[in-house]
């Protein structure tokens, strides 16, 4: 790549943003960042602890600040948290500072991919995971679509195949 561009991955939990992002970064020789991992690095605690202590609102403030910082970098692939698009400021930053790729995934795949993951605070409720994911999809999917430069389905392909598809469609 002659010029350093940023690629920002958005989509629901379980879409494969982190895994696909690592492949993309490796294939394009870019730095990879995961906004959730960066929050954990900066706070010295895991996301569940931040949610417990500060609630979702406190977590979202941290997330917005981390994404603000990371989107100022050049030549990165960033996997964002599923709820990061709830912030209009974050949506604007992502749109203005890079290419936004929406990794679209059906609810059934999300359920299968997240069922044993205890590090997802929004799924650690009495409510059925499928119901939570459906509610989140209704709220967030239109926001992902709104800012996406490219939408790619991730349901039946390997992470590497999806990364290849993104590179091909972006013309890199």
C-alpha positions as protocol buffer text, in pm:
chain_id: "A"
residue {
  index: 1
  type: UNK
  ca { x: 0 y: 0 z: 0 }
}
residue {
  index: 2
  type: UNK
  ca { x: 152 y: 325 z: -110 }
}
residue {
  index: 3
  type: UNK
  ca { x: -46 y: 533 z: 136 }
}
residue {
  index: 4
  type: UNK
  ca { x: -124 y: 428 z: 490 }
}
residue {
  index: 5
  type: UNK
  ca { x: -497 y: 387 z: 531 }
}
residue {
  index: 6
  type: UNK
  ca { x: -696 y: 280 z: 832 }
}
residue {
  index: 7
  type: UNK
  ca { x: -948 y: -2 z: 825 }
}
residue {
  index: 8
  type: UNK
  ca { x: -1206 y: -6 z: 1101 }
}
residue {
  index: 9
  type: UNK
  ca { x: -1412 y: -320 z: 1161 }
}
residue {
  index: 10
  type: UNK
  ca { x: -1760 y: -279 z: 1306 }
}
residue {
  index: 11
  type: UNK
  ca { x: -2030 y: -533 z: 1373 }
}
residue {
  index: 12
  type: UNK
  ca { x: -2194 y: -733 z: 1648 }
}
residue {
  index: 13
  type: UNK
  ca { x: -2021 y: -947 z: 1906 }
}
residue {
  index: 14
  type: UNK
  ca { x: -1929 y: -1281 z: 1757 }
}
residue {
  index: 15
  type: UNK
  ca { x: -1886 y: -1140 z: 1405 }
}
residue {
  index: 16
  type: UNK
  ca { x: -1513 y: -1214 z: 1410 }
}
residue {
  index: 17
  type: UNK
  ca { x: -1384 y: -856 z: 1418 }
}
residue {
  index: 18
  type: UNK
  ca { x: -1073 y: -938 z: 1624 }
}
residue {
  index: 19
  type: UNK
  ca { x: -982 y: -1257 z: 1440 }
}
residue {
  index: 20
  type: UNK
  ca { x: -1046 y: -1114 z: 1093 }
}
residue {
  index: 21
  type: UNK
  ca { x: -873 y: -791 z: 1195 }
}
residue {
  index: 22
  type: UNK
  ca { x: -555 y: -977 z: 1291 }
}
residue {
  index: 23
  type: UNK
  ca { x: -551 y: -1153 z: 954 }
}
residue {
  index: 24
  type: UNK
  ca { x: -615 y: -827 z: 767 }
}
residue {
  index: 25
  type: UNK
  ca { x: -337 y: -645 z: 953 }
}
residue {
  index: 26
  type: UNK
  ca { x: -92 y: -927 z: 889 }
}
residue {
  index: 27
  type: UNK
  ca { x: -179 y: -951 z: 520 }
}
residue {
  index: 28
  type: UNK
  ca { x: -159 y: -573 z: 467 }
}
residue {
  index: 29
  type: UNK
  ca { x: 144 y: -520 z: 695 }
}
residue {
  index: 30
  type: UNK
  ca { x: -50 y: -284 z: 921 }
}
residue {
  index: 31
  type: UNK
  ca { x: -69 y: -254 z: 1300 }
}
residue {
  index: 32
  type: UNK
  ca { x: -366 y: -429 z: 1461 }
}
residue {
  index: 33
  type: UNK
  ca { x: -561 y: -286 z: 1755 }
}
residue {
  index: 34
  type: UNK
  ca { x: -867 y: -411 z: 1938 }
}
residue {
  index: 35
  type: UNK
  ca { x: -1053 y: -137 z: 2127 }
}
residue {
  index: 36
  type: UNK
  ca { x: -1162 y: -376 z: 2406 }
}
residue {
  index: 37
  type: UNK
  ca { x: -805 y: -500 z: 2457 }
}
residue {
  index: 38
  type: UNK
  ca { x: -681 y: -141 z: 2462 }
}
residue {
  index: 39
  type: UNK
  ca { x: -937 y: -52 z: 2731 }
}
residue {
  index: 40
  type: UNK
  ca { x: -818 y: -351 z: 2935 }
}
residue {
  index: 41
  type: UNK
  ca { x: -454 y: -249 z: 2886 }
}
residue {
  index: 42
  type: UNK
  ca { x: -520 y: 109 z: 2993 }
}
residue {
  index: 43
  type: UNK
  ca { x: -735 y: 22 z: 3295 }
}
residue {
  index: 44
  type: UNK
  ca { x: -539 y: -284 z: 3402 }
}
residue {
  index: 45
  type: UNK
  ca { x: -868 y: -469 z: 3438 }
}
residue {
  index: 46
  type: UNK
  ca { x: -1094 y: -676 z: 3218 }
}
residue {
  index: 47
  type: UNK
  ca { x: -1407 y: -542 z: 3049 }
}
residue {
  index: 48
  type: UNK
  ca { x: -1639 y: -728 z: 3289 }
}
residue {
  index: 49
  type: UNK
  ca { x: -1476 y: -555 z: 3586 }
}
residue {
  index: 50
  type: UNK
  ca { x: -1513 y: -213 z: 3420 }
}
residue {
  index: 51
  type: UNK
  ca { x: -1882 y: -290 z: 3354 }
}
residue {
  index: 52
  type: UNK
  ca { x: -1931 y: -404 z: 3716 }
}
residue {
  index: 53
  type: UNK
  ca { x: -1766 y: -97 z: 3862 }
}
residue {
  index: 54
  type: UNK
  ca { x: -1867 y: 178 z: 3618 }
}
residue {
  index: 55
  type: UNK
  ca { x: -2169 y: 31 z: 3440 }
}
residue {
  index: 56
  type: UNK
  ca { x: -2219 y: 33 z: 3067 }
}
residue {
  index: 57
  type: UNK
  ca { x: -2221 y: 414 z: 3063 }
}
residue {
  index: 58
  type: UNK
  ca { x: -1874 y: 434 z: 3221 }
}
residue {
  index: 59
  type: UNK
  ca { x: -1746 y: 169 z: 2985 }
}
residue {
  index: 60
  type: UNK
  ca { x: -1882 y: 358 z: 2681 }
}
residue {
  index: 61
  type: UNK
  ca { x: -1697 y: 675 z: 2789 }
}
residue {
  index: 62
  type: UNK
  ca { x: -1372 y: 477 z: 2808 }
}
residue {
  index: 63
  type: UNK
  ca { x: -1446 y: 315 z: 2473 }
}
residue {
  index: 64
  type: UNK
  ca { x: -1513 y: 650 z: 2307 }
}
residue {
  index: 65
  type: UNK
  ca { x: -1182 y: 790 z: 2440 }
}
residue {
  index: 66
  type: UNK
  ca { x: -984 y: 485 z: 2327 }
}
residue {
  index: 67
  type: UNK
  ca { x: -1135 y: 495 z: 1978 }
}
residue {
  index: 68
  type: UNK
  ca { x: -1070 y: 870 z: 1961 }
}
residue {
  index: 69
  type: UNK
  ca { x: -700 y: 801 z: 2029 }
}
residue {
  index: 70
  type: UNK
  ca { x: -666 y: 496 z: 1804 }
}
residue {
  index: 71
  type: UNK
  ca { x: -837 y: 654 z: 1503 }
}
residue {
  index: 72
  type: UNK
  ca { x: -577 y: 932 z: 1508 }
}
residue {
  index: 73
  type: UNK
  ca { x: -310 y: 674 z: 1421 }
}
residue {
  index: 74
  type: UNK
  ca { x: -224 y: 594 z: 1058 }
}
residue {
  index: 75
  type: UNK
  ca { x: -195 y: 255 z: 894 }
}
residue {
  index: 76
  type: UNK
  ca { x: -395 y: 48 z: 1140 }
}
residue {
  index: 77
  type: UNK
  ca { x: -666 y: -213 z: 1144 }
}
residue {
  index: 78
  type: UNK
  ca { x: -901 y: -155 z: 1439 }
}
residue {
  index: 79
  type: UNK
  ca { x: -1155 y: -406 z: 1570 }
}
residue {
  index: 80
  type: UNK
  ca { x: -1416 y: -202 z: 1756 }
}
residue {
  index: 81
  type: UNK
  ca { x: -1651 y: -318 z: 2028 }
}
residue {
  index: 82
  type: UNK
  ca { x: -2000 y: -408 z: 1912 }
}
residue {
  index: 83
  type: UNK
  ca { x: -2157 y: -116 z: 2098 }
}
residue {
  index: 84
  type: UNK
  ca { x: -1903 y: 148 z: 1998 }
}
residue {
  index: 85
  type: UNK
  ca { x: -2137 y: 271 z: 1721 }
}
residue {
  index: 86
  type: UNK
  ca { x: -2389 y: 388 z: 1982 }
}
residue {
  index: 87
  type: UNK
  ca { x: -2180 y: 704 z: 2013 }
}
residue {
  index: 88
  type: UNK
  ca { x: -2243 y: 954 z: 1733 }
}
residue {
  index: 89
  type: UNK
  ca { x: -1894 y: 1099 z: 1791 }
}
residue {
  index: 90
  type: UNK
  ca { x: -1739 y: 755 z: 1747 }
}
residue {
  index: 91
  type: UNK
  ca { x: -1941 y: 691 z: 1430 }
}
residue {
  index: 92
  type: UNK
  ca { x: -1825 y: 1026 z: 1292 }
}
residue {
  index: 93
  type: UNK
  ca { x: -1461 y: 956 z: 1378 }
}
residue {
  index: 94
  type: UNK
  ca { x: -1468 y: 610 z: 1222 }
}
residue {
  index: 95
  type: UNK
  ca { x: -1629 y: 745 z: 903 }
}
residue {
  index: 96
  type: UNK
  ca { x: -1390 y: 1037 z: 873 }
}
residue {
  index: 97
  type: UNK
  ca { x: -1064 y: 863 z: 960 }
}
residue {
  index: 98
  type: UNK
  ca { x: -1069 y: 538 z: 768 }
}
residue {
  index: 99
  type: UNK
  ca { x: -1252 y: 274 z: 572 }
}
residue {
  index: 100
  type: UNK
  ca { x: -1534 y: 120 z: 774 }
}
residue {
  index: 101
  type: UNK
  ca { x: -1609 y: -248 z: 712 }
}
residue {
  index: 102
  type: UNK
  ca { x: -1928 y: -391 z: 861 }
}
residue {
  index: 103
  type: UNK
  ca { x: -1894 y: -761 z: 939 }
}
residue {
  index: 104
  type: UNK
  ca { x: -2250 y: -884 z: 914 }
}
residue {
  index: 105
  type: UNK
  ca { x: -2338 y: -1205 z: 1097 }
}
residue {
  index: 106
  type: UNK
  ca { x: -2671 y: -1383 z: 1157 }
}
residue {
  index: 107
  type: UNK
  ca { x: -2797 y: -1411 z: 1516 }
}
residue {
  index: 108
  type: UNK
  ca { x: -2762 y: -1792 z: 1511 }
}
residue {
  index: 109
  type: UNK
  ca { x: -2388 y: -1763 z: 1436 }
}
residue {
  index: 110
  type: UNK
  ca { x: -2347 y: -1501 z: 1709 }
}
residue {
  index: 111
  type: UNK
  ca { x: -2516 y: -1731 z: 1961 }
}
residue {
  index: 112
  type: UNK
  ca { x: -2292 y: -2022 z: 1862 }
}
residue {
  index: 113
  type: UNK
  ca { x: -1974 y: -1812 z: 1871 }
}
residue {
  index: 114
  type: UNK
  ca { x: -2045 y: -1643 z: 2206 }
}
residue {
  index: 115
  type: UNK
  ca { x: -2215 y: -1921 z: 2405 }
}
residue {
  index: 116
  type: UNK
  ca { x: -1908 y: -2024 z: 2606 }
}
residue {
  index: 117
  type: UNK
  ca { x: -1755 y: -1678 z: 2632 }
}
residue {
  index: 118
  type: UNK
  ca { x: -1790 y: -1541 z: 2985 }
}
residue {
  index: 119
  type: UNK
  ca { x: -1616 y: -1213 z: 2896 }
}
residue {
  index: 120
  type: UNK
  ca { x: -1922 y: -1050 z: 2739 }
}
residue {
  index: 121
  type: UNK
  ca { x: -2103 y: -854 z: 3010 }
}
residue {
  index: 122
  type: UNK
  ca { x: -2415 y: -787 z: 2804 }
}
residue {
  index: 123
  type: UNK
  ca { x: -2474 y: -1162 z: 2778 }
}
residue {
  index: 124
  type: UNK
  ca { x: -2426 y: -1230 z: 3149 }
}
residue {
  index: 125
  type: UNK
  ca { x: -2791 y: -1170 z: 3238 }
}
residue {
  index: 126
  type: UNK
  ca { x: -3095 y: -1382 z: 3313 }
}
residue {
  index: 127
  type: UNK
  ca { x: -3225 y: -1306 z: 2965 }
}
residue {
  index: 128
  type: UNK
  ca { x: -3165 y: -1565 z: 2691 }
}
residue {
  index: 129
  type: UNK
  ca { x: -2855 y: -1477 z: 2482 }
}
residue {
  index: 130
  type: UNK
  ca { x: -3053 y: -1500 z: 2159 }
}
residue {
  index: 131
  type: UNK
  ca { x: -3304 y: -1243 z: 2289 }
}
residue {
  index: 132
  type: UNK
  ca { x: -3024 y: -1009 z: 2397 }
}
residue {
  index: 133
  type: UNK
  ca { x: -2851 y: -1042 z: 2060 }
}
residue {
  index: 134
  type: UNK
  ca { x: -3177 y: -980 z: 1872 }
}
residue {
  index: 135
  type: UNK
  ca { x: -3245 y: -666 z: 2076 }
}
residue {
  index: 136
  type: UNK
  ca { x: -2888 y: -540 z: 2021 }
}
residue {
  index: 137
  type: UNK
  ca { x: -2914 y: -615 z: 1647 }
}
residue {
  index: 138
  type: UNK
  ca { x: -3235 y: -414 z: 1615 }
}
residue {
  index: 139
  type: UNK
  ca { x: -3064 y: -116 z: 1777 }
}
residue {
  index: 140
  type: UNK
  ca { x: -2715 y: -143 z: 1629 }
}
residue {
  index: 141
  type: UNK
  ca { x: -2737 y: -300 z: 1281 }
}
residue {
  index: 142
  type: UNK
  ca { x: -2879 y: 21 z: 1126 }
}
residue {
  index: 143
  type: UNK
  ca { x: -2585 y: 214 z: 1281 }
}
residue {
  index: 144
  type: UNK
  ca { x: -2329 y: -30 z: 1138 }
}
residue {
  index: 145
  type: UNK
  ca { x: -2492 y: 3 z: 795 }
}
residue {
  index: 146
  type: UNK
  ca { x: -2505 y: 382 z: 821 }
}
residue {
  index: 147
  type: UNK
  ca { x: -2127 y: 419 z: 848 }
}
residue {
  index: 148
  type: UNK
  ca { x: -2012 y: 117 z: 645 }
}
residue {
  index: 149
  type: UNK
  ca { x: -1808 y: 169 z: 330 }
}
residue {
  index: 150
  type: UNK
  ca { x: -1823 y: -206 z: 275 }
}
residue {
  index: 151
  type: UNK
  ca { x: -2044 y: -481 z: 421 }
}
residue {
  index: 152
  type: UNK
  ca { x: -1920 y: -841 z: 430 }
}
residue {
  index: 153
  type: UNK
  ca { x: -2105 y: -1147 z: 560 }
}
residue {
  index: 154
  type: UNK
  ca { x: -1892 y: -1364 z: 786 }
}
residue {
  index: 155
  type: UNK
  ca { x: -2118 y: -1661 z: 848 }
}
residue {
  index: 156
  type: UNK
  ca { x: -1987 y: -1940 z: 622 }
}
residue {
  index: 157
  type: UNK
  ca { x: -1625 y: -1845 z: 561 }
}
residue {
  index: 158
  type: UNK
  ca { x: -1301 y: -1873 z: 751 }
}
residue {
  index: 159
  type: UNK
  ca { x: -1154 y: -1557 z: 901 }
}
residue {
  index: 160
  type: UNK
  ca { x: -870 y: -1564 z: 648 }
}
residue {
  index: 161
  type: UNK
  ca { x: -1117 y: -1598 z: 357 }
}
residue {
  index: 162
  type: UNK
  ca { x: -1315 y: -1299 z: 486 }
}
residue {
  index: 163
  type: UNK
  ca { x: -992 y: -1097 z: 518 }
}
residue {
  index: 164
  type: UNK
  ca { x: -903 y: -1188 z: 159 }
}
residue {
  index: 165
  type: UNK
  ca { x: -1250 y: -1087 z: 43 }
}
residue {
  index: 166
  type: UNK
  ca { x: -1217 y: -748 z: 217 }
}
residue {
  index: 167
  type: UNK
  ca { x: -875 y: -685 z: 60 }
}
residue {
  index: 168
  type: UNK
  ca { x: -1009 y: -781 z: -282 }
}
residue {
  index: 169
  type: UNK
  ca { x: -1320 y: -563 z: -253 }
}
residue {
  index: 170
  type: UNK
  ca { x: -1119 y: -264 z: -130 }
}
residue {
  index: 171
  type: UNK
  ca { x: -874 y: -304 z: -417 }
}
residue {
  index: 172
  type: UNK
  ca { x: -562 y: -335 z: -202 }
}
